């Protein structure tokens, strides 16, 4: 007998991955330069030069057994210390090494946190638009997954809709800012109002409602837009962070979980996360990468290429008549589909080898996502196709 839920997830790949594979197949027929693939959020700027240099230094300077051997299950102390020092230098957050758990990227980190917080009947909420994998992550933990309707057109958080969905069974809310798929950054005011609401409801229900802050895009913000460090605004926050986007390392699967000491039941929560990670087999993140990150926490991405792409697309598409919230972070645009049917619009685009992801899986039908972590030249070549589609 097979697990039917696991089979369904494996047999039906995400729309994003299907489009990506379709693009590869089309590229083999018409040429890569003739396929305008905006499907996958794969960083297109190289890792900072210092990262590759550090890899070589670690391998050359350290004993091979130390480089490739197991670290502590929760992560190497030197790595956790370096991350804590970096966070404190930037946010004055009082982070301690013992509050950090080194994970193999944000996905297993989120899975561990969700398993740690879920008991029978627990509800996990996400704010639309949201990253589609939140749903299987939450449901695999045994939680009831609920979606808060989007705050259109600005894609902040509608507090009235959120409050209406909170119940005594609410264990946590997942937020993602800068946001995938909208590129919107939650403002300080939004996060403060969210913290006030959750504080009020936690007192009413007699238990903490945790915020799970999914932060792979924290460093990807433009025009000086502030990305607040959420634990400084709401203490019952658990941060799941990945270096995939900030250092262009998606294939290396390295990041951390931060459980603030001021969070309710913080030590027990940390232990539960460590236990959940153990049960899921996600302990002792890659040793080499832990040692590299320990020396590279100070590095920040060069966003010039992404920003150039962002400005070109936003200016040209809005001039054509496309509607979207201004993207202040990440590398996505979330666009209202002309005609209202994003699936039909994306299918028309697909026939012209323009690959756009419908917004249904993000909890926001009627919109489509494009990832602008692509070449500037590809964007320029694709603009006439966008113009043809909106005219049609």
C-alpha positions as CSV (number, residue, x, y, z in Angstrom):
1,X,0.0,0.0,0.0
2,X,1.2,3.5,-0.8
3,X,0.5,6.7,1.0
4,X,-2.1,8.4,-1.2
5,X,-1.2,11.9,-0.2
6,X,2.5,11.3,-0.9
7,X,1.7,9.7,-4.2
8,X,-0.5,12.7,-5.2
9,X,2.3,15.1,-4.5
10,X,4.9,13.1,-6.4
11,X,2.7,12.3,-9.4
12,X,1.4,15.8,-9.9
13,X,4.3,18.3,-10.1
14,X,3.7,21.9,-9.4
15,X,2.6,24.2,-12.2
16,X,5.9,26.1,-11.9
17,X,8.0,23.0,-12.4
18,X,5.8,21.8,-15.3
19,X,6.3,25.2,-17.0
20,X,10.0,25.1,-16.4
21,X,10.3,21.6,-18.0
22,X,8.1,22.7,-20.9
23,X,10.4,25.6,-21.5
24,X,13.4,23.3,-21.6
25,X,11.6,21.1,-24.1
26,X,10.7,24.1,-26.3
27,X,14.2,25.5,-26.1
28,X,15.5,22.2,-27.7
29,X,13.1,22.8,-30.6
30,X,13.1,26.6,-31.2
31,X,16.3,27.6,-29.4
32,X,16.8,28.9,-25.9
33,X,16.9,32.5,-27.1
34,X,13.3,32.2,-28.4
35,X,11.7,30.9,-25.2
36,X,10.8,33.6,-22.7
37,X,10.8,31.7,-19.4
38,X,9.6,33.6,-16.4
39,X,8.6,30.5,-14.5
40,X,11.3,29.6,-11.9
41,X,12.8,31.8,-9.1
42,X,16.3,30.6,-9.7
43,X,18.9,33.4,-8.9
44,X,20.6,34.7,-12.0
45,X,23.3,36.8,-10.4
46,X,26.5,34.9,-9.4
47,X,27.4,34.3,-5.8
48,X,29.7,36.9,-4.4
49,X,33.3,36.2,-5.3
50,X,34.2,35.9,-1.7
51,X,32.0,32.8,-1.4
52,X,34.0,30.8,-3.9
53,X,37.2,32.0,-2.4
54,X,36.0,31.0,1.1
55,X,35.2,27.5,-0.1
56,X,38.7,27.1,-1.3
57,X,40.2,28.5,1.9
58,X,38.1,26.2,4.1
59,X,39.1,23.1,2.1
60,X,42.8,24.2,2.1
61,X,43.1,25.4,5.7
62,X,41.0,22.9,7.6
63,X,41.5,19.2,8.3
64,X,39.5,17.1,5.8
65,X,37.7,15.2,8.5
66,X,36.6,18.4,10.1
67,X,35.4,19.9,6.9
68,X,33.3,16.9,5.8
69,X,32.4,15.3,9.1
70,X,29.3,15.7,11.2
71,X,28.7,18.8,13.1
72,X,26.4,19.1,16.1
73,X,22.8,18.2,15.1
74,X,21.7,21.7,15.8
75,X,24.6,23.2,13.8
76,X,28.2,24.2,14.4
77,X,28.7,26.6,17.3
78,X,31.0,28.8,15.3
79,X,28.4,29.2,12.6
80,X,25.6,30.0,15.0
81,X,27.9,32.5,16.8
82,X,28.8,34.2,13.5
83,X,25.1,34.4,12.5
84,X,24.1,35.8,15.9
85,X,26.8,38.5,15.7
86,X,25.7,39.5,12.2
87,X,22.0,39.8,13.1
88,X,22.9,41.8,16.2
89,X,25.0,44.2,14.3
90,X,22.2,44.9,11.9
91,X,19.1,44.7,14.1
92,X,20.3,45.0,17.7
93,X,18.1,42.0,18.3
94,X,19.9,40.3,21.2
95,X,20.3,37.0,19.3
96,X,22.2,34.2,21.0
97,X,23.9,31.3,19.4
98,X,21.8,28.8,21.4
99,X,18.6,30.3,19.8
100,X,19.7,29.3,16.3
101,X,19.3,26.0,14.6
102,X,21.2,25.5,11.3
103,X,18.9,24.0,8.6
104,X,19.3,22.6,5.1
105,X,17.4,25.5,3.5
106,X,14.0,27.1,4.3
107,X,11.8,24.2,3.2
108,X,13.0,21.7,5.8
109,X,13.1,24.5,8.4
110,X,9.5,25.4,7.8
111,X,8.5,21.7,7.9
112,X,10.3,21.3,11.3
113,X,8.6,24.4,12.8
114,X,5.2,23.4,11.5
115,X,5.6,19.9,13.0
116,X,6.8,21.4,16.3
117,X,3.7,23.6,16.5
118,X,1.0,21.2,15.3
119,X,-1.2,19.2,17.7
120,X,-4.6,17.6,16.8
121,X,-6.9,20.2,15.4
122,X,-4.3,22.9,15.0
123,X,-4.9,25.5,12.3
124,X,-2.1,27.1,10.3
125,X,-2.9,30.3,8.4
126,X,-1.2,31.8,5.4
127,X,-1.8,35.2,3.8
128,X,-2.6,35.2,0.1
129,X,-0.8,35.4,-2.1
130,X,1.5,32.8,-0.5
131,X,4.2,30.3,-1.6
132,X,2.2,27.1,-2.7
133,X,4.4,24.7,-0.8
134,X,3.1,26.0,2.6
135,X,0.0,23.9,2.1
136,X,1.6,20.5,1.8
137,X,4.2,21.5,4.5
138,X,1.3,22.3,6.9
139,X,-0.9,19.4,6.0
140,X,2.0,16.9,6.2
141,X,2.4,18.0,9.8
142,X,-1.3,17.2,10.5
143,X,-2.5,20.8,10.5
144,X,-5.6,22.3,9.0
145,X,-4.4,24.8,6.4
146,X,-6.4,28.0,6.0
147,X,-5.9,30.9,3.6
148,X,-6.5,34.6,4.5
149,X,-7.9,36.3,1.3
150,X,-5.6,38.8,-0.4
151,X,-5.6,42.5,0.3
152,X,-6.1,43.6,-3.3
153,X,-4.5,45.7,-4.9
154,X,-1.7,46.5,-2.4
155,X,-1.1,43.0,-1.1
156,X,-0.4,44.1,2.5
157,X,-2.6,42.3,5.1
158,X,-6.3,42.8,5.6
159,X,-6.5,42.7,9.4
160,X,-10.3,42.4,9.5
161,X,-10.3,39.4,7.2
162,X,-7.4,37.9,9.2
163,X,-9.1,38.5,12.6
164,X,-12.3,36.8,11.3
165,X,-10.4,33.6,10.5
166,X,-8.6,33.4,13.9
167,X,-9.9,30.7,16.3
168,X,-8.8,29.1,19.5
169,X,-7.2,26.4,17.3
170,X,-4.9,28.8,15.5
171,X,-1.4,27.8,16.2
172,X,0.6,30.0,13.8
173,X,0.4,32.3,10.8
174,X,3.0,32.1,8.1
175,X,4.2,35.4,6.6
176,X,6.6,36.0,3.8
177,X,8.1,39.4,3.2
178,X,9.5,40.4,0.7
179,X,6.8,38.3,-0.8
180,X,6.8,35.5,-3.3
181,X,4.8,36.0,-5.6
182,X,3.9,39.7,-5.3
183,X,7.3,41.3,-4.6
184,X,5.6,43.4,-1.9
185,X,7.3,44.2,1.3
186,X,5.1,44.3,4.4
187,X,5.5,47.8,6.0
188,X,6.4,48.4,9.6
189,X,2.9,49.7,10.2
190,X,1.4,46.4,8.8
191,X,3.6,44.3,11.0
192,X,3.0,46.4,14.1
193,X,-0.8,46.1,13.5
194,X,-0.4,42.3,13.0
195,X,1.6,42.0,16.2
196,X,-1.1,44.0,18.1
197,X,-3.8,41.8,16.7
198,X,-2.0,38.5,17.6
199,X,-1.2,39.8,21.1
200,X,-4.8,40.5,21.7
201,X,-6.0,37.2,20.4
202,X,-3.3,35.2,22.2
203,X,-4.5,36.8,25.5
204,X,-8.1,36.0,24.6
205,X,-7.4,32.4,23.7
206,X,-5.0,31.7,26.5
207,X,-2.1,30.5,24.3
208,X,0.4,32.2,22.0
209,X,-0.2,32.5,18.3
210,X,3.2,32.3,16.7
211,X,4.3,34.1,13.6
212,X,6.4,32.0,11.2
213,X,8.4,34.5,9.2
214,X,9.7,32.9,6.0
215,X,12.6,35.1,5.0
216,X,14.6,33.9,2.0
217,X,14.3,37.3,0.3
218,X,15.1,39.5,3.3
219,X,18.1,41.2,1.6
220,X,16.4,41.7,-1.7
221,X,14.8,45.1,-1.3
222,X,15.1,48.2,-3.5
223,X,15.1,52.0,-3.3
224,X,15.9,51.9,0.4
225,X,12.7,50.2,1.4
226,X,12.8,48.9,5.0
227,X,12.4,45.2,5.6
228,X,11.7,45.1,9.4
229,X,13.2,42.3,11.5
230,X,9.9,40.8,12.6
231,X,11.0,39.4,16.1
232,X,11.7,43.0,17.2
233,X,8.1,43.9,16.5
234,X,6.4,40.7,17.7
235,X,8.3,38.5,20.2
236,X,6.4,35.2,19.4
237,X,8.1,35.0,16.0
238,X,10.1,32.1,14.6
239,X,12.3,33.1,11.7
240,X,13.1,30.6,8.9
241,X,16.0,32.0,6.8
242,X,17.8,30.7,3.7
243,X,21.0,32.0,2.0
244,X,19.6,30.7,-1.3
245,X,18.6,34.1,-2.7
246,X,20.8,36.5,-0.8
247,X,24.0,34.7,-1.8
248,X,22.7,32.9,-4.9
249,X,23.1,29.5,-3.3
250,X,19.8,27.7,-3.9
251,X,21.4,24.4,-4.7
252,X,23.5,24.3,-1.5
253,X,20.5,24.2,0.9
254,X,21.8,26.2,3.9
255,X,20.0,28.5,6.3
256,X,18.8,28.8,9.9
257,X,15.9,28.9,12.3
258,X,15.8,31.6,14.9
259,X,13.7,31.1,18.1
260,X,13.9,34.3,20.1
261,X,14.6,33.9,23.8
262,X,11.7,36.3,24.5
263,X,9.2,34.1,22.6
264,X,6.7,32.2,24.7
265,X,8.0,28.8,25.9
266,X,11.1,29.5,23.8
267,X,13.2,26.7,25.2
268,X,10.5,24.1,24.8
269,X,9.7,25.4,21.4
270,X,13.4,25.2,20.3
271,X,13.5,21.6,21.7
272,X,10.3,20.7,19.8
273,X,11.8,22.1,16.5
274,X,15.0,20.2,17.1
275,X,12.9,17.0,17.7
276,X,10.8,17.6,14.7
277,X,13.9,18.1,12.5
278,X,15.3,14.9,14.0
279,X,12.1,13.0,13.2
280,X,12.1,14.4,9.6
281,X,15.8,13.5,9.1
282,X,16.8,17.1,8.7
283,X,19.7,17.5,11.2
284,X,23.4,18.3,10.8
285,X,23.2,20.6,7.8
286,X,26.1,20.2,5.3
287,X,29.3,20.7,7.2
288,X,31.3,22.5,4.5
289,X,28.6,25.0,3.9
290,X,28.2,25.7,7.6
291,X,31.9,26.6,7.7
292,X,31.6,28.7,4.6
293,X,28.6,30.6,6.0
294,X,30.4,31.3,9.3
295,X,32.9,33.4,7.3
296,X,30.4,35.0,4.9
297,X,27.6,36.2,7.1
298,X,28.6,39.8,6.3
299,X,28.1,39.5,2.6
300,X,25.2,41.1,0.8
301,X,23.9,40.6,-2.8
302,X,24.6,43.0,-5.6
303,X,21.0,43.9,-6.7
304,X,21.8,46.1,-9.6
305,X,20.9,43.5,-12.3
306,X,17.6,42.6,-10.5
307,X,16.7,46.2,-10.0
308,X,17.4,47.0,-13.7
309,X,15.1,44.2,-14.7
310,X,12.4,45.2,-12.2
311,X,12.3,48.8,-13.4
312,X,12.2,47.8,-17.1
313,X,9.3,45.4,-16.6
314,X,7.3,47.5,-14.3
315,X,7.6,50.6,-16.4
316,X,6.9,48.9,-19.7
317,X,4.1,46.6,-18.6
318,X,2.2,49.3,-16.7
319,X,2.5,51.6,-19.7
320,X,0.9,48.8,-21.8
321,X,-2.0,48.6,-19.3
322,X,-1.0,45.7,-17.1
323,X,-2.0,46.2,-13.4
324,X,0.2,45.2,-10.5
325,X,1.3,46.2,-7.0
326,X,4.7,47.9,-7.2
327,X,7.3,45.3,-6.3
328,X,9.7,46.6,-3.7
329,X,11.5,43.4,-3.0
330,X,12.4,39.8,-4.1
331,X,12.4,39.2,-7.9
332,X,8.8,38.8,-8.8
333,X,5.9,40.7,-10.4
334,X,2.3,39.6,-9.7
335,X,0.1,40.9,-12.4
336,X,-3.7,41.1,-12.9
337,X,-4.5,38.9,-15.9
338,X,-6.3,40.9,-18.7
339,X,-9.7,39.4,-19.1
340,X,-9.7,38.0,-15.5
341,X,-8.8,34.4,-16.3
342,X,-5.1,33.9,-15.5
343,X,-5.0,30.3,-16.7
344,X,-6.5,31.2,-20.1
345,X,-4.1,34.1,-20.4
346,X,-1.1,32.1,-19.4
347,X,-2.1,29.4,-21.9
348,X,-2.2,32.0,-24.7
349,X,1.2,33.3,-23.6
350,X,2.5,29.7,-23.6
351,X,1.5,29.3,-27.3
352,X,3.9,32.3,-28.0
353,X,6.7,30.7,-25.9
354,X,6.1,33.2,-23.0
355,X,5.9,31.2,-19.8
356,X,3.9,32.8,-17.0
357,X,2.7,31.1,-13.8
358,X,-1.1,31.4,-13.0
359,X,-1.8,32.7,-9.5
360,X,-4.3,30.0,-8.5
361,X,-1.7,28.0,-6.6
362,X,-0.7,31.2,-4.7
363,X,-4.2,31.6,-3.4
364,X,-5.0,34.4,-5.8
365,X,-6.9,33.5,-9.0
366,X,-6.9,36.1,-11.7
367,X,-3.3,37.0,-11.3
368,X,-0.1,35.6,-12.8
369,X,3.5,35.6,-11.6
370,X,6.7,36.4,-13.5
371,X,10.2,35.9,-12.1
372,X,12.5,38.6,-13.4
373,X,15.7,36.9,-12.3
374,X,16.5,36.4,-16.0
375,X,18.7,38.2,-18.5
376,X,17.9,41.8,-19.5
377,X,18.1,40.8,-23.1
378,X,15.4,38.2,-22.7
379,X,13.1,40.8,-21.1
380,X,13.6,43.2,-24.0
381,X,12.8,40.4,-26.6
382,X,9.7,39.4,-24.7
383,X,8.1,42.8,-24.4
384,X,6.5,42.7,-27.9
385,X,4.8,39.5,-26.9
386,X,3.3,41.1,-23.8
387,X,2.1,43.9,-26.0
388,X,0.4,41.5,-28.4
389,X,-1.3,39.6,-25.6
390,X,-2.9,42.6,-23.9
391,X,-4.2,43.8,-27.3
392,X,-5.8,40.4,-27.9
